[in-house]
Amino acid sequence: MAVVLIGFMGVGKSTIGQQLAKVYNKPFVDLDSAIVKHVGLAIPDIFKQKGESYFRAIESELLVKFIDQDIVLATGGGIVENPNNLGIIKKNKLNIWVDTNINTVYNRIVGDSNRPNANQKSLDEIKKLYNNRISRYNEIAYIKVGNDSDVDSCVQKIHNQIIADDEN
């Protein structure tokens, strides 16, 4: 079973996932990186040349490939855009919603050309996209953790919650 990190872009899923993988001695897979490797194009080029729907189809295909493996999996922020993905992730027991303040997110992603859904967007546009997704993150999350402090603290919070739940 995978430990799956979900949440909006820029909240730190990949960074936290790498640390969590070390804690649990599991391989780490960043789904966006796996898509880039699979397609052979950077994400902005996939969006530009093949479209977002193609990207989402590959994302779903690779989600199915990885979800049953014993790994830590960081998903992209838009994984919840596909209703099929919601069903797939919902069946997984350990889905961790990483969240942080939207202003922090905006400051992390503003001007990042590797994020086609955020590039050249205003704070209000990013907030709208975030608000459109939060109910879906909540729907599939087992644990929600704020990443408002350092990564080590966030990883420790996740680990403590998992241990506490295992003891019950």
Summary of the structure (lengths in Angstrom):
residues: 168
radius of gyration: 15.2
end to end distance: 19.2
largest distance: 49.5
contacts: 512
relative contact order: 0.20
helix: 60%
strand: 12%
